[in-house]
Every structure is written in C-alpha cells, then in structure tokens.
Amino acid sequence: MDLWTQLLGGFATAATPVNLLWAFVGCAVGTAIGVLPGLGPAVTVAMLLPITAQVEPTASMIFFCGIYYGAMYGGSTTSILLNTPGETGTMVTALEGFKMAKSGRAGAALATAAIGSFVAGTIATVLVTLFAPVVAEYAVQLGPPEYFCLMLLAFTTVSAVLGKSALRGMTSLFAGVALGLVGIDQITAQVRYTGGVPEFMDGIEVVLVAVGLFAVGECLYNALYEGRSVSSLNRMTRVHMTRTEWRRSWPAWLRGTFIGFPFGTIPAGGSEIPTFLSYATERKLSAHKDEFGTSGAIEGVAGPEAANNSSVTATLVPLLTLGIPTSVTAAILLSALQNYGINAGPQLFQTSSTLVWALIASLYIGNVMLLVLNLPLVGLWVKLLKIPKAPLYAGILIFATVGVYGMRQSAFDLYVMLALGLLGVVMRRFDFPTAPVIVGLILGPLAEAQMRNALSIGEGRWSVFFERPVSVFLLVCVVLVIVTPRLLAWRRRA
C-alpha cells in the first residue's frame, strides 16, 4: 500500500502546472529530435545539460526523460517515410515500415508504431513502478566488492556489445576512464594527470565531454561527410488501422514489450538487440510471412517499436536503483543528477523520494502526451524534414557553445569542447563507439573508489572479490560476456 501512496504523491508533484509544462516541452522537443535523422536523445540531452544550473532538479529530469521518450516515438516517422532511422533503436522499424509506406500503407505503419509505443511504454512503466523499489531494497545490502564487480560488468558489456569490434569498444572505455581520473584523487587528495593545466584540477566535466563528443561531433561529421545527402519522402496516408491490422498488431505489441524490458535493465548495448530479436520473433510466428520484405508486414513494425520503447523505459531501473547507466542517454541523465549533487543508487529512494516518484509518475503522463502528439500531429513532424541541414546544425553548434560557456564562463572549456568534437569525428569515422567513453568517464572514478574500499575491507587481499557469492556471480558474468562471443564465432568458423 505504501508503494501506491508514494506513486500518488509522485503524481501530485508531476501534475503541477510547471512540471506538466516541462513534460510537454520535453515530449515535443524529443519527438521533433526523433524525426530529424542523425539527431538522437543523447545529442539533445547533452546539448541542454547546462540548464541544470538554472532549473529545479525534478523539473529538469522530467524534461530530459520527456526528450528521451519522445525521440523513441518520433524516430519511427523517418524510418517509415524516409527509410532513415532518426535513432538506432528504430533501424528495424525501417525494414517493414518503409515497404508498407511504398505500398501505400504509411498511415497504418505510423499508427501501429505510435500505439505500440504507448502500450509498451505504459506496461514497462508499471513494471518499473513495481520492481524498482524492490531492486533498491536489495541493492542497499551490497558492499564495495559487489559494486565494483557490478561496474566491471557494465564496463565489459557496454564495451563488448557496442560497435563492430570489442577491442575498439574497450579502447573507447579506457579513454573515458582516463578522462574520468583527471584531477584531484578522491581519497588521497593528490593532483594527478592534469599536465600542469590548472583548469583540469577540478576534473573534466561530463557535460563538456557529452556536448563535445555528441553535439559538436555530430555537426562536424555531417558537415564533412553527409552534408549533401538528400532523401525522398513517401506519401503519407491517413493515420488509422483496419480491424485486421489491429488484430495482427496487439500480440506483437505485447511480445515486443516483454522482449524489450529485460534488455533495458542490463548493460547489453541499448535497444538494438531486443528490436532485432522482436523482428525475428514476429517473422517466425507470423501467418503472413509472404509480406515480410515485400509489401511490408505490420507485425514487423509493431513488435520492434514496442521492444524499443519498453527497453528505453527499463533503463530507469538500474539507473535509479544502482546508479548504473545501461545506455548512453542514461549515462548523460546520470551526469545531470550528479550536477545537482544527487547520487543515483539504492539510497535515492530514501534521500530523494519526491524526485524519483515524480519522475516515474511523469512517465505515465508523458506516454499519454506522446500518443496525442504523434497520432494527430504526424503531418506537422514530417514538415520538420524540410529544414535545411546547414542552418539546423549551425543552430546546434550555437546552443552547444552558449551552454558550455555559460557553465563556468571559461573560454578554455570551449577549446576542450572543440577538441572533443574533433575526437568524436575521428571515432565515428573509424567505427569507435562513443558510448563507452561516457560510461567510463562517469563510472571510472566510482569503480576506483569502490575497488579501493573493497581492498581496505579485505586488508589488501584481492581474494575479497571471491569471498562473496554476489561478487563471484558477477565476475562469472563478466567472463561469459568476454568468452561467449568468441566461442560462438569459433563454432561458426568450425
């Protein structure tokens, strides 16, 4: 009963006019960003992170989550009409959605994507409401050895799953950890890795790295390599589904929801894996296999879109209860909390319960807002595709520059931002994933502190990590993540 009392209190906070306005603006901005190809929630949230210096914590987190959610909804529009996913999680939607649009059924594809996102998002939010407090309750009992092993698992999975090469993923991770260790040591108060630059004594701001790698890097990459690409738009029909399409869609929505949710709670590379799994499942179970890859099967849109939104919602479970981000946008949300001096983890439900429950309640509200925004206003979002790329990316650079300079009024930060933007271009050009950099930057110092605390508990003995059942289990998971892909590859070759 206490759970529902807290949730009702969260609704009371989230339903205030100011917070409703922030939720609406976040959903609208997120949907617009999702529609624009190449721009994702990570870029947008990173670009807008400096507002944390001006806006109250609950309002800003509701705003950022609205952007994150909205981008997932809006990304399906360009996947279906342009065959250009606005977000990596909507890549699979393009496989059948674009073929449906070419055969004159764009409206049905857009409708099943929007309604499926609503259904999956709502069910996943209910699961977050039920299970997040339970996870937090058990997480309180974990000690430094377990937390270090948990962060080691996050490092391994994010590095091994993202990108085409595990070695490149690990390289990106170590680059992020190295950036995170610059500044004053948390335990000994010794200055390290600053190179004699006084500005680095306070460490390198996560906001700075996020804006540089994602916003500036995205703009420079598009200017250098993709500026002249032109997409042709399919004709959009009225957004509705027939009775047969409803009957074919709802089982796919439910299957996609329950495929996506577990993947969102573990650091397994974002929503790409569950969307592909959902697509494969629908293709295998469908009674209309002849439509897949030809005229477009509606199940191939409904299932992956539900899996995508379910996994996005599920990222809040490890983020709020353990302080572990399982996607790059979640990592940037974690840095937003840190900007307020709020440490995500099992104690968050006690120390900042008002913020947590208002955030969970805002997900229910945001789901309804996004359904209203996406179904009737899809024609308006499509018009955003007519914005020329040059002024669009110029505007992003202006926002990024003003935001970063506004944090500390330091010209040095702008030089660092530009350098990181160039690094982002090089990483993208040579297929180095950028997500492990942010994860390493945020979790690196925390992992170091937990490791040193664990060694203190064990009086300098490394065996302390093998003396507790939970830490042993997590270490076994780390080994499996590293070894299993290589065994499967060897078996395929054999």
BELHU-V787880 format. One record per backbone hydrogen bond with DSSP energy under -1.0 kcal/mol. CO is the residue of the C=O (numbers start at 1). NH is the residue of the N-H. If there is no record, write none. Layout:
# BELHU-V787880
CO:NH, CO:NH
This chain:
# BELHU-V787880
1:5, 2:6, 3:7, 4:8, 5:9, 6:10, 7:11, 8:12, 9:13, 10:14, 11:15, 13:16, 16:20, 17:21, 18:22, 19:23, 20:24, 21:25, 22:26, 23:27, 24:28, 25:29, 26:30, 27:31, 28:32, 29:33, 30:34, 31:35, 32:36, 36:39, 40:44, 41:45, 42:46, 43:47, 44:48, 48:51, 49:52, 50:53, 51:54, 51:55, 56:60, 57:61, 58:62, 59:63, 60:64, 61:65, 62:66, 63:67, 64:68, 65:69, 66:70, 67:71, 69:73, 70:74, 71:75, 73:76, 74:77, 75:79, 76:80, 77:81, 78:82, 78:84, 81:234, 87:90, 88:91, 90:94, 92:95, 93:97, 94:98, 96:100, 97:101, 98:102, 99:103, 100:105, 101:104, 105:109, 106:110, 107:111, 108:112, 109:113, 110:114, 111:115, 112:116, 113:117, 114:118, 115:119, 116:120, 117:121, 118:122, 119:123, 120:124, 121:125, 122:126, 123:127, 124:128, 125:129, 126:130, 127:131, 128:132, 131:135, 132:136, 133:137, 134:138, 135:139, 136:140, 138:141, 139:142, 143:147, 144:148, 145:149, 146:150, 147:151, 148:152, 149:153, 150:154, 151:155, 152:156, 153:157, 154:158, 155:159, 156:160, 157:161, 158:162, 165:169, 166:170, 167:171, 168:172, 169:173, 170:174, 171:175, 172:176, 173:177, 174:178, 175:179, 176:180, 177:181, 179:182, 183:192, 185:189, 190:185, 192:183, 194:197, 197:200, 198:201, 200:203, 205:209, 206:210, 207:211, 208:212, 209:213, 210:214, 211:216, 212:217, 214:218, 215:219, 216:220, 217:221, 218:222, 219:223, 220:224, 221:225, 222:226, 226:229, 238:240, 242:246, 243:247, 244:248, 245:249, 246:250, 249:253, 250:254, 251:255, 252:256, 253:257, 254:258, 255:259, 256:260, 257:261, 260:264, 261:265, 266:268, 271:275, 272:276, 273:277, 274:278, 275:279, 276:280, 277:281, 278:282, 279:283, 280:284, 281:285, 282:286, 288:291, 291:294, 291:296, 298:301, 298:302, 299:303, 301:305, 302:306, 303:307, 304:308, 305:309, 306:310, 307:311, 308:312, 309:313, 310:314, 313:316, 314:317, 315:319, 316:320, 317:321, 318:322, 318:324, 320:345, 327:331, 328:332, 329:333, 330:334, 331:335, 332:336, 333:337, 334:338, 335:339, 337:342, 338:341, 345:348, 347:350, 347:351, 348:352, 352:356, 353:357, 354:358, 355:359, 356:360, 357:361, 358:362, 361:365, 362:366, 363:367, 364:368, 365:369, 366:370, 367:371, 368:372, 369:373, 370:374, 371:375, 377:381, 378:382, 379:383, 381:384, 382:385, 383:386, 384:387, 388:392, 389:393, 390:394, 391:395, 392:396, 393:397, 394:398, 395:399, 396:400, 397:401, 398:402, 399:403, 400:404, 401:405, 402:406, 405:409, 411:415, 412:416, 413:417, 414:418, 415:419, 416:420, 417:421, 418:422, 419:423, 420:424, 421:425, 422:426, 423:427, 424:428, 425:429, 426:430, 427:432, 428:431, 434:438, 435:439, 436:440, 437:441, 438:442, 439:443, 440:444, 443:447, 444:448, 445:449, 446:450, 447:451, 448:452, 449:453, 450:454, 451:455, 452:456, 453:457, 454:458, 455:460, 456:459, 458:461, 461:464, 462:465, 463:466, 468:472, 469:473, 470:474, 471:475, 472:476, 473:477, 474:478, 475:479, 476:480, 477:481, 478:482, 479:483, 480:484, 483:487, 484:488, 485:489, 486:490, 487:491, 488:492, 489:493, 490:494
